[in-house]
Amino acid sequence: MPGARGPAAADSGAAGRRVEHRDQVAALLESLDADEAKIVRLFHIEERSYGEISRLLGIPLGSVGPVLARARAKLRRQAG
């Protein structure tokens, strides 16, 4: 049937979108300073807790949330 997309085509499209999104995320993360980018990666990509991030980076637990909030605001401005 013309124009029909099978499972392989759907998988290929999804994979392409993931690569495109990964590239967009990488570009957005580059707009952050190194510490912000590291915390965003640990929390959102590696799914680390605030406590883990605090211990891994040697920063106060109470500073993780505010850094994430500032980084998210910067990312929203960049993406918008």
PyMOL commands that set and color helices and strands:
alter all, ss='L'
color gray80, all
select helices_A, chain A and resi 7-30+34-45+50-57+61-79
alter helices_A, ss='H'
color red, helices_A
deselect
rebuild
show_as cartoon
